[in-house]
Amino acid sequence: MDSKTKTRMTYQRQVILEELAKVTSHPTAYDLHKMVNKRLPKISLGTVYRNLELLSESNEIQRLDVSGHQRRFDANAKDHHHIRCIHCSRVDDLPIDTTSVLEDIVFRTSEYTVLGHKIEFYGICPECKVKEQKHQEKDDISKDKNKSKTRR
């Protein structure tokens, strides 16, 4: 299918697009199926998945192939980068534009015709960072208690 060809907008596709556009969490097909199912109780997971694939092939949505994790989807089809939490798999948009700089470097240093690129950023999200710090504080308190017990 030509990536510039728009898919025919069926009612099911419209509902899927509307539900995807309501969130910025970059849901999986399964997550989106749960959302769509509230409006279309008889829709199957397979139908949601097939429609998401068609919509991504026609560049109406973005498909995120995050290495080692379930495929996720983004209603924002414009070129942009994402960051994934290594603990909870949360995916967020990154408000940076590296496209022109990187593609210019590749153009100057290779003989390839650049069609696009994907960069995967990963780290620890703010919520997991707080949990990690609280866990560390509890460990530090526990170690201090154990040290004081052994000194007695």
WOCOR-V131744 format. One record per run of one state. SS is the DSSP state (@ for helix, = for strand, . for the rest). FROM is the first residue (numbers start at 0). TO is the last residue. Records with the same first field share a line. If there is no record, write none. Layout:
BEGIN
SS->FROM-TO  FROM-TO
END
This chain:
BEGIN
.->0-9  21-26  37-43  57-60  64-70  74-79  85-89  94-97  109-118  123-124  151-151
@->10-20  28-36  44-56  98-108  125-150
=->27-27  61-63  71-73  80-84  90-93  119-122
END
